[in-house]
Amino acid sequence: MFIQENENGLIYMRSDVIGAKHAFTTRFGGVSGGAFSSLNLGSNRGDEPENVRENYRRVCALFGVGENDACVTNQVHKADVRTVTAADKHACLGPTPYEADGIVTGEKGLPLFCFTADCVPVLLWDKKGRAAGAVHCGWRSSVSDILKNALDAMAALGAEAGDICAAIGPAIGRCCFETDDDVPEAVTAWLRGDTDGLFDRRADGKTMVDLRLANARRLVSLNVPAENIDISAECTFCSHDKYWSHRYTRGVRGSQASIIML
């Protein structure tokens, strides 16, 4: 179950299946103005840098670290997953020297950030504390099997699929994710035809796709227990006043973050 929290004015969501400190941020609790009001964590969207830095400072404070003490994804809609350590800490507003839509770690006290504004964020946590991950599951990275890559990277750190819990955060829902045929065809191939309940075919030839449920189904096929998977019911497009939605704003928007720390 997803639960809304408010700490020092920051409103965020968390899932009761994840035992580590984590957060799915909303638009609320930052200092940005205008189209970026108020908690924008996107450093390349056109927001004032000093506002973005303060937003990071506030979010990082939830985890007891400074704004330069986290690791972040560098998202290119591919399936690369990087195992990060303290050596990969990201200087706030600085360049990220790697491309990875997913990051995992076995280090304690190291927050992992991934960013979304309609795509599916997945936070992974090993119940035995051996590994955690933050994964950006856009449809392209999803069908390229980024979740398998993330679980493989966590396995290299000692985690077992049966001990992994997954929180699938707020994202565009089947109600609003309108696609051409390329998306359902790719999802069908990725899930080997296990697509019951994932698609609504419309008379105009478009298909509405449930990408959150598709990722949950892939996790189960990778031996993550179904009872360890929590799926947010919130659609970022429908709830565009609470979450950043790329489609609703037609690209003029900030970014939210999904964060986990062992």
Backbone hydrogen bonds in HBPLUS format (Angstrom, degrees):
<---DONOR---> <-ACCEPTOR-->    atom                        ^
c    i                          cat <-CA-CA->   ^        H-A-AA   ^      H-
h    n   atom  resd res      DA  || num        DHA   H-A  angle D-A-AA Bond
n    s   type  num  typ     dist DA aas  dist angle  dist       angle   num
A0016-ASP N   A0001-MET O   3.03 MM  15  5.67 155.7  2.09 148.3 155.1     1
A0003-ILE N   A0014-ARG O   2.74 MM  11  5.35 159.5  1.78 156.2 163.4     2
A0014-ARG N   A0003-ILE O   2.91 MM  11  5.35 147.3  2.01 145.0 155.7     3
A0005-GLU N   A0012-TYR O   2.75 MM   7  5.40 169.7  1.76 169.2 171.0     4
A0012-TYR N   A0005-GLU O   3.03 MM   7  5.40 155.7  2.09 139.9 147.6     5
A0007-GLU N   A0010-LEU O   2.97 MM   3  5.19 154.0  2.04 145.8 147.1     6
A0010-LEU N   A0007-GLU O   2.92 MM   3  5.19 162.9  1.95 119.8 121.3     7
A0011-ILE N   A0028-PHE O   3.48 MM  17  5.67 167.1  2.49 124.7 128.0     8
A0013-MET N   A0024-PHE O   2.88 MM  11  4.94 164.5  1.90 138.2 142.7     9
A0024-PHE N   A0013-MET O   2.81 MM  11  4.94 146.0  1.93 146.2 153.0    10
A0018-ILE N   A0015-SER O   3.35 MM   3  5.86 162.0  2.39 112.7 117.4    11
A0261-MET N   A0021-LYS O   2.97 MM 240  5.58 145.6  2.09 167.6 169.3    12
A0023-ALA N   A0259-ILE O   2.91 MM 236  5.25 147.0  2.02 143.6 147.7    13
A0259-ILE N   A0023-ALA O   2.83 MM 236  5.25 164.5  1.85 157.7 163.1    14
A0025-THR N   A0257-ALA O   2.90 MM 232  5.52 164.0  1.92 172.1 171.4    15
A0027-ARG N   A0242-LYS O   2.79 MM 215  5.49 146.3  1.90 156.1 156.3    16
A0039-LEU N   A0027-ARG O   2.88 MM  12  4.80 154.6  1.95 125.7 127.1    17
A0032-SER N   A0038-SER O   2.93 MM   6  4.48 147.9  2.03 144.7 134.5    18
A0036-PHE N   A0033-GLY O   3.08 MM   3  5.37 149.5  2.18 133.2 130.0    19
A0037-SER N   A0034-GLY O   3.19 MM   3  5.45 164.9  2.21 118.0 118.0    20
A0041-LEU N   A0255-SER O   2.93 MM 214  5.17 162.1  1.96 144.8 148.9    21
A0051-ASN N   A0048-GLU O   2.97 MM   3  5.40 130.7  2.22 110.9 124.0    22
A0052-VAL N   A0048-GLU O   3.12 MM   4  6.49 159.1  2.17 155.6 162.0    23
A0053-ARG N   A0049-PRO O   2.92 MM   4  6.12 162.2  1.95 153.6 158.4    24
A0054-GLU N   A0050-GLU O   3.16 MM   4  6.27 155.4  2.22 134.4 140.6    25
A0055-ASN N   A0051-ASN O   2.93 MM   4  6.19 153.8  2.00 148.2 155.9    26
A0056-TYR N   A0052-VAL O   2.94 MM   4  6.26 156.6  2.00 152.0 157.7    27
A0057-ARG N   A0053-ARG O   2.88 MM   4  6.18 156.7  1.94 147.5 154.6    28
A0058-ARG N   A0054-GLU O   2.99 MM   4  6.25 156.7  2.05 149.0 153.9    29
A0059-VAL N   A0055-ASN O   3.07 MM   4  6.35 160.8  2.11 148.9 153.9    30
A0060-CYS N   A0056-TYR O   2.78 MM   4  5.89 173.0  1.78 161.7 164.1    31
A0061-ALA N   A0057-ARG O   2.99 MM   4  6.04 142.3  2.14 138.4 148.2    32
A0062-LEU N   A0059-VAL O   3.01 MM   3  5.43 141.3  2.16 107.2 117.6    33
A0063-PHE N   A0060-CYS O   2.88 MM   3  5.29 142.0  2.03 108.4 119.4    34
A0065-VAL N   A0060-CYS O   3.20 MM   5  5.44 174.4  2.20 137.9 136.2    35
A0064-GLY N   A0061-ALA O   3.11 MM   3  4.79 161.0  2.14  97.7 103.5    36
A0069-ASP N   A0066-GLY O   3.11 MM   3  5.34 157.9  2.16 120.7 120.0    37
A0090-HIS N   A0070-ALA O   2.68 MM  20  5.84 168.9  1.69 176.7 172.7    38
A0071-CYS N   A0111-PRO O   2.89 MM  40  6.22 168.5  1.91 163.4 166.7    39
A0113-PHE N   A0071-CYS O   2.81 MM  42  6.15 153.6  1.87 151.9 161.1    40
A0073-THR N   A0113-PHE O   2.99 MM  40  6.33 131.6  2.23 147.6 161.6    41
A0074-ASN N   A0100-ALA O   2.96 MM  26  5.17 150.5  2.05 138.8 145.7    42
A0100-ALA N   A0074-ASN O   2.96 MM  26  5.17 149.8  2.05 126.9 136.3    43
A0101-ASP N   A0080-ASP O   3.10 MM  21  5.91 127.1  2.40 142.7 153.6    44
A0102-GLY N   A0080-ASP O   3.26 MM  22  6.47 136.1  2.47 152.4 154.7    45
A0082-ARG N   A0102-GLY O   2.90 MM  20  6.37 155.2  1.96 148.5 149.2    46
A0104-VAL N   A0082-ARG O   2.96 MM  22  6.36 152.9  2.04 149.4 154.2    47
A0084-VAL N   A0104-VAL O   2.82 MM  20  6.12 161.1  1.86 171.6 177.0    48
A0088-ASP N   A0085-THR O   2.87 MM   3  5.53 164.2  1.89 120.8 126.2    49
A0089-LYS N   A0086-ALA O   3.22 MM   3  5.45 164.0  2.24 114.1 114.0    50
A0094-GLY N   A0091-ALA O   2.76 MM   3  5.19 157.1  1.81 140.5 143.5    51
A0136-HIS N   A0101-ASP O   2.81 MM  35  5.32 168.5  1.83 161.4 165.1    52
A0103-ILE N   A0134-ALA O   3.02 MM  31  5.58 159.6  2.07 149.7 155.2    53
A0134-ALA N   A0103-ILE O   2.91 MM  31  5.58 157.1  1.96 161.7 169.4    54
A0105-THR N   A0132-ALA O   2.95 MM  27  5.67 151.8  2.03 155.3 161.5    55
A0132-ALA N   A0105-THR O   3.00 MM  27  5.67 144.5  2.13 154.4 164.9    56
A0112-LEU N   A0260-ILE O   2.83 MM 148  5.39 153.5  1.90 149.9 158.4    57
A0260-ILE N   A0112-LEU O   3.13 MM 148  5.39 145.5  2.25 137.0 147.4    58
A0114-CYS N   A0258-SER O   3.01 MM 144  5.39 142.9  2.16 142.3 153.9    59
A0258-SER N   A0114-CYS O   2.87 MM 144  5.39 155.5  1.93 152.0 159.0    60
A0116-THR N   A0256-GLN O   3.06 MM 140  5.63 156.1  2.12 142.5 149.0    61
A0256-GLN N   A0116-THR O   3.13 MM 140  5.63 168.4  2.14 169.0 166.2    62
A0246-HIS N   A0117-ALA O   2.61 MM 129  5.38 163.5  1.64 163.5 157.3    63
A0172-ILE N   A0118-ASP O   2.89 MM  54  4.76 169.4  1.90 129.3 130.9    64
A0120-VAL N   A0137-CYS O   3.27 MM  17  4.86 151.3  2.36 118.1 114.9    65
A0137-CYS N   A0120-VAL O   2.71 MM  17  4.86 159.5  1.75 165.2 165.0    66
A0169-GLY N   A0121-PRO O   2.86 MM  48  5.33 156.1  1.92 156.1 162.0    67
A0122-VAL N   A0135-VAL O   2.93 MM  13  5.12 159.9  1.97 151.0 156.2    68
A0135-VAL N   A0122-VAL O   2.87 MM  13  5.12 160.6  1.90 151.6 157.5    69
A0123-LEU N   A0167-ALA O   2.97 MM  44  5.23 165.6  1.99 149.2 151.9    70
A0167-ALA N   A0123-LEU O   2.93 MM  44  5.23 159.6  1.98 149.9 156.7    71
A0124-LEU N   A0133-GLY O   2.89 MM   9  4.83 167.4  1.90 137.7 141.1    72
A0133-GLY N   A0124-LEU O   2.90 MM   9  4.83 152.0  1.97 134.8 134.5    73
A0125-TRP N   A0165-CYS O   2.91 MM  40  5.23 151.6  1.99 152.2 157.5    74
A0165-CYS N   A0125-TRP O   2.76 MM  40  5.23 161.1  1.80 150.8 156.7    75
A0126-ASP N   A0131-ALA O   3.04 MM   5  5.51 158.4  2.09 167.9 161.1    76
A0129-GLY N   A0126-ASP O   2.81 MM   3  5.34 160.9  1.85 125.0 127.2    77
A0127-LYS N   A0163-ASP O   2.85 MM  36  5.42 175.1  1.85 150.9 151.9    78
A0142-SER N   A0138-GLY O   2.82 MM   4  5.88 153.8  1.89 153.2 161.7    79
A0143-VAL N   A0139-TRP O   3.04 MM   4  6.16 174.1  2.04 147.6 148.5    80
A0144-SER N   A0140-ARG O   3.09 MM   4  6.17 128.7  2.36 135.0 148.5    81
A0146-ILE N   A0141-SER O   3.13 MM   5  5.66 152.3  2.21 155.3 159.6    82
A0145-ASP N   A0142-SER O   2.88 MM   3  5.25 154.9  1.94 114.9 119.2    83
A0149-ASN N   A0145-ASP O   3.28 MM   4  6.65 159.5  2.33 146.7 152.2    84
A0150-ALA N   A0146-ILE O   2.87 MM   4  6.14 150.4  1.95 147.9 156.4    85
A0151-LEU N   A0147-LEU O   2.93 MM   4  6.16 163.5  1.96 151.8 155.4    86
A0152-ASP N   A0148-LYS O   2.87 MM   4  6.05 153.8  1.94 149.0 156.8    87
A0153-ALA N   A0149-ASN O   2.96 MM   4  6.17 153.0  2.03 142.5 149.6    88
A0154-MET N   A0150-ALA O   2.93 MM   4  6.23 150.9  2.02 146.9 155.2    89
A0155-ALA N   A0151-LEU O   2.84 MM   4  6.03 147.3  1.95 142.4 151.8    90
A0156-ALA N   A0152-ASP O   3.04 MM   4  6.34 144.3  2.17 142.6 151.4    91
A0157-LEU N   A0154-MET O   2.97 MM   3  5.07 142.1  2.12  98.6 110.3    92
A0159-ALA N   A0154-MET O   3.05 MM   5  5.46 157.5  2.11 143.0 135.8    93
A0158-GLY N   A0155-ALA O   2.90 MM   3  4.94 161.1  1.93 106.9 111.7    94
A0163-ASP N   A0160-GLU O   2.88 MM   3  5.49 157.4  1.93 120.4 127.9    95
A0164-ILE N   A0161-ALA O   3.12 MM   3  5.23 164.4  2.14 108.7 113.5    96
A0166-ALA N   A0228-ASN O   2.93 MM  62  6.28 160.7  1.97 148.8 153.8    97
A0230-ASP N   A0166-ALA O   2.89 MM  64  6.30 161.9  1.92 161.7 167.8    98
A0168-ILE N   A0230-ASP O   2.77 MM  62  6.05 174.3  1.77 168.1 169.5    99
A0232-SER N   A0168-ILE O   2.83 MM  64  6.06 169.0  1.84 175.3 175.7   100
A0236-THR N   A0171-ALA O   3.12 MM  65  5.05 149.1  2.21  94.7 104.1   101
A0176-CYS N   A0173-GLY O   2.95 MM   3  5.55 155.4  2.01 116.8 123.4   102
A0177-PHE N   A0173-GLY O   2.86 MM   4  5.88 138.9  2.03 156.8 169.5   103
A0178-GLU N   A0176-CYS O   3.02 MM   2  5.80 122.4  2.37 110.4  94.2   104
A0209-VAL N   A0177-PHE O   3.12 MM  32  5.73 154.5  2.19 149.6 155.2   105
A0179-THR N   A0207-THR O   2.82 MM  28  5.27 151.4  1.90 143.9 153.7   106
A0207-THR N   A0179-THR O   3.01 MM  28  5.27 163.8  2.04 144.2 149.2   107
A0185-GLU N   A0181-ASP O   3.06 MM   4  6.04 159.6  2.10 155.4 161.9   108
A0186-ALA N   A0182-ASP O   3.03 MM   4  6.05 153.9  2.10 138.2 145.1   109
A0187-VAL N   A0183-VAL O   2.90 MM   4  6.13 162.9  1.93 160.3 165.4   110
A0188-THR N   A0184-PRO O   2.89 MM   4  5.94 157.1  1.94 143.7 149.9   111
A0189-ALA N   A0185-GLU O   3.10 MM   4  6.32 157.1  2.15 144.7 150.2   112
A0190-TRP N   A0186-ALA O   2.95 MM   4  6.12 161.1  1.99 148.4 154.0   113
A0191-LEU N   A0187-VAL O   2.92 MM   4  6.07 160.9  1.96 152.9 157.1   114
A0193-GLY N   A0188-THR O   2.85 MM   5  4.88 161.2  1.89 147.6 150.9   115
A0192-ARG N   A0189-ALA O   3.24 MM   3  4.94 158.1  2.29  97.6 103.3   116
A0194-ASP N   A0191-LEU O   3.09 MM   3  5.37 166.1  2.11 113.0 117.4   117
A0195-THR N   A0193-GLY O   2.92 MM   2  5.53 132.0  2.15 106.7  92.4   118
A0198-LEU N   A0195-THR O   3.02 MM   3  5.38 162.1  2.05 141.0 138.0   119
A0210-ASP N   A0198-LEU O   2.88 MM  12  5.02 146.4  1.99 148.5 156.1   120
A0200-ASP N   A0208-MET O   2.91 MM   8  4.97 145.8  2.03 139.9 147.7   121
A0208-MET N   A0200-ASP O   2.86 MM   8  4.97 169.2  1.87 143.3 145.8   122
A0202-ARG N   A0206-LYS O   2.87 MM   4  5.42 168.7  1.88 171.8 168.9   123
A0205-GLY N   A0202-ARG O   3.07 MM   3  5.53 162.3  2.10 117.1 119.7   124
A0214-ALA N   A0210-ASP O   3.13 MM   4  6.31 150.0  2.22 140.0 148.9   125
A0215-ASN N   A0211-LEU O   3.06 MM   4  6.23 154.8  2.13 142.5 147.4   126
A0216-ALA N   A0212-ARG O   3.02 MM   4  6.36 153.4  2.09 148.1 156.2   127
A0217-ARG N   A0213-LEU O   2.89 MM   4  6.10 154.5  1.95 148.3 155.0   128
A0218-ARG N   A0214-ALA O   3.04 MM   4  6.35 148.0  2.15 142.4 151.0   129
A0219-LEU N   A0215-ASN O   3.01 MM   4  6.29 154.9  2.08 146.5 152.8   130
A0220-VAL N   A0216-ALA O   3.11 MM   4  6.44 156.7  2.16 149.4 154.8   131
A0221-SER N   A0217-ARG O   3.10 MM   4  6.39 155.6  2.16 144.2 150.7   132
A0222-LEU N   A0218-ARG O   3.03 MM   4  6.29 125.2  2.34 138.9 153.7   133
A0222-LEU N   A0219-LEU O   3.01 MM   3  4.97 136.5  2.20  95.2 108.3   134
A0224-VAL N   A0219-LEU O   3.04 MM   5  5.46 164.0  2.07 148.6 145.1   135
A0223-ASN N   A0220-VAL O   2.95 MM   3  5.09 153.9  2.02 112.6 114.2   136
A0228-ASN N   A0225-PRO O   2.84 MM   3  5.31 157.2  1.89 115.2 123.0   137
A0229-ILE N   A0226-ALA O   3.16 MM   3  5.45 163.0  2.19 115.0 116.7   138
A0239-SER N   A0235-CYS O   2.86 MM   4  5.92 157.9  1.91 150.0 157.3   139
A0242-LYS N   A0239-SER O   2.89 MM   3  5.44 152.3  1.96 116.0 124.5   140
A0243-TYR N   A0239-SER O   2.92 MM   4  6.11 157.4  1.97 156.2 163.7   141
A0249-THR N   A0245-SER O   3.13 MM   4  6.20 167.8  2.15 150.1 153.4   142
A0250-ARG N   A0246-HIS O   2.91 MM   4  5.64 110.8  2.40 134.6 150.1   143
A0251-GLY N   A0246-HIS O   2.96 MM   5  4.82 145.8  2.08 139.3 145.6   144
A0250-ARG N   A0247-ARG O   3.29 MM   3  4.95 149.5  2.39  92.9 101.8   145
A0252-VAL N   A0249-THR O   3.27 MM   3  5.35 171.4  2.28 109.8 111.0   146
